Amino acid sequence: MPELTLAELALRLGLAAGLGAAIGVERELREREAGLRTHLLVSLGAALFTLVSAYGWTDWHFSNREGIVFDPTRIAAQIVTGVGFLGAGAIIRQGLTVRGLTTAATLWAVAAIGMAVGAGYYSAAVLTTAVVLVSLWPLRILAFRVFVRIRPEDRPLEIELPSGASAQPVLAAVEEFGAEVESMHLERSRDGLVVVMRAVFPEGPRQTVARLADLEGVRAVRWSS
């Protein structure tokens, strides 16, 4: 049975926490449901479970002949299932749209990173962290620009309302214009409320923007480009 020194143990747990925190910072900056502490704890916990699986049984005697078999993957294998339930808690429904899928995926990836560090596979953990960070920021921007060119009309419409206002009149007006709403969610701003929606506009989004801007209580209307 292999043994782990205290220095190696501290290195693995510290690296797992650091890599998880790096991804958590990005989620925290974007104000997502799971942020710095959540990603750090998931990575750290996954690393510890992996360490316990591989190194936590040094005082036990294992023998196939006696029917006592050592399998270091049994505990670690349950991490994937456990993180699945945790990720489901990050997925929420807001209006007609579902949010949190990317955050749930990052939690799943962070657990895998923690497992890799716990197993001593440092290069894979660091490389995976870099790829996740690229996919969350530069790749997101690149994908948005590409899809805007392919589908120029498929851009979110943002309607800014004062604090305490209801989004119902805006939604009713959009439906009166004959638009087919595909998704909608609300975001809090510093001094008001922002209605973000994706819809198909029969008369074109630019004409709809002008008509929505004339509604009472609407501060601004933006068709994101």
N, C-alpha and C positions, 0 to 999 in steps of 0.2 A: 504494500500500500504506500503510495508516494506521500511525502510530507511537504508542507509549505512553510517557509520561514515567515516571521512576522513582517519583515521588510517587503517581501514579495506580496504578501496579503494586502498590506497597506497600498502598495503600488497598484494592484489590480482594482481594489475598491475605489481608490482615488481617481484612477483613469476612467473607470466606468461612470463615476459621478460627473467628472469633467466633460466627457463626451455627451452624456445625456443633457447636461446643463447647456452645452453649446447649441443643441437643437432647441432646447426649451427657451433660450433667449430669443430666438427668431419667432417662436410662437407667442412669447410674451410681448414682443414689440408689435405684433399684429393683433394683440388683444384677443387671442383665441381662448377657448374654454379651458384647455390644459396648457400651462405655461412652464416657467423655469423650474419651480419646485417639483411639479408633477413628473416632468420628464427626467429630472435628476433622480427622483426616488424610484421610478420604474427601472431605469438603467442600473442603479445601485442594487435594488432588490433582485433583479435578474442575475446580476453578477454574484451576489451572495448565495442565491439558490444553487447556481452552478458550482460554486466553490464547496458548498455543503455536500452536493452530490458526489463530487470527485474526491474531496479531502476530509470530509467530516466523520469518517468511519475508521480512523487509524487504529482505534482500540478494539476493533471487532476482528474476529477470525472467520474467514470465508473459505468454504471448501465445497466444490461440486460433489464430492463423494458424500459429504454430510448433508447435502441438500441446501446449503446456505450460499446463495449465489450473489455476487457483488455486481450491480449494474448502475454505474454512475449517471446514466442518462434518464433514469426513471423520474427523479425529482425535477430535473431541468426540463423534461418534456412537457411537464404540466404548466410551465410558464406561458407557453403559447396560448393555452386554453384560458388561463387566468387573465392575461392581458386582453384577450378578446372581449371578456365581460367589461373590463375597464374602458376599453375603446368604445364600446357600445354606449357607455355613459356620457361620452363626449359628443355623441351625435344627437343633435336636437332638431326639432322641426319648428320653423318660424314661418307662419303664414302658409304660403304655397310652396315653399322651398325647404330643403334639408341642408343643414350646416353641420360642420364638424367631421366630415369624412376624412379630410386631409389630416386633421389633428389625430383622429383615431389611427390612421395609417402611420403617423410619426411615432405614436406610442408603441405600436407593434414593432416598428423598426428599431426604436430605442431599446426595447426588450432584447431584440436579437443582438444589438451592439453590446449590451451588458453581458449577455451570455458568452459572446465571443471573448470579451475581456476576461471574464471569470475563468474561461478555459485556457487563457494564455495566448489567444490568437490575436495579438495586438494589431498587426498590420491590417487584417481584415476589418477590425473594429474602426480603426482610424480612417481607412479608405471609405467604408460605408458611411461614416459620419460626414465626410467631405461630399459624397455623392448626394446624401439627403439634403444637406445645406444648399447645394447647387440647385437641386430640384425645387426647393422651397422658395428660392429667391431669383437667381438669374434665369433659370429655366421657365419659371412662371411668367416673367416679363417677356421673354422671347416667345413663348407659346401664345400669350395674349396678342402680341403684335402680328404673329402669323395668322391667327384665327380671325383677327379683325380684317385682314386683307382678303381672306377667303370668304368670310361672311361679314361684310361691312355693316349690314343692318342689324346684326346680332350683338348689340352693345347695351349695357344696362342704362336705364333711365333713372336719374336721381332727382327727387323732388324734395326740396328743403322746406320744412314747416317750423313754425315757432314752437316753443316749449309748451307742452300741455295740449297741443292740437291733436285732433283725431285724423287718422289716415283714411277713414271711410269715405269722406267726400271726394278725395282724390281718386280712390279706386272706382267709385261710382262714376266720376267724370270720364275716366279712361274707358270704362265699359260703354258709356254713352257714345264715345267717339268710334265705337265699333272695334276696339282693340281686343285681341285675345291674349290675356295675361298668362304667361307660362310659369313665372315664379315671382315672388315678392317677399321681402323681409324689411324690417325696420332697424335702423341704426341710430344710436344716440350721438348727437354732436355736443359741442360745448354749451350751446345756448338754444338747442332745439332738437328736432327730429328729422331724420332723413329717410324717405321711402325709396328703396332701391328695387326696381322691378325690371323684368325682361318680358317683352310683349311683342306681338305682331301687330303693326299699325297699318290698316288698310290705306290710309291717306299719307303714309310716310311719317317717320318719327319727327322730322323737322317741323312739319305743320302741327303735330301734336304738342311739341315743346312750346310753340308759340301760344297755343290755346290754353295749355295748362298754366303758363306763366300769368295769364289774365285772371285765374281763379282767385277768389278772396282768401287771404291767409297764406298763400304760397309765396315764400320769400325768393326762391330761385329754382330753376329747372335746368338740369344739365344732362345732355346726352353724351356719355363718356366716350372719348375717342382715344 
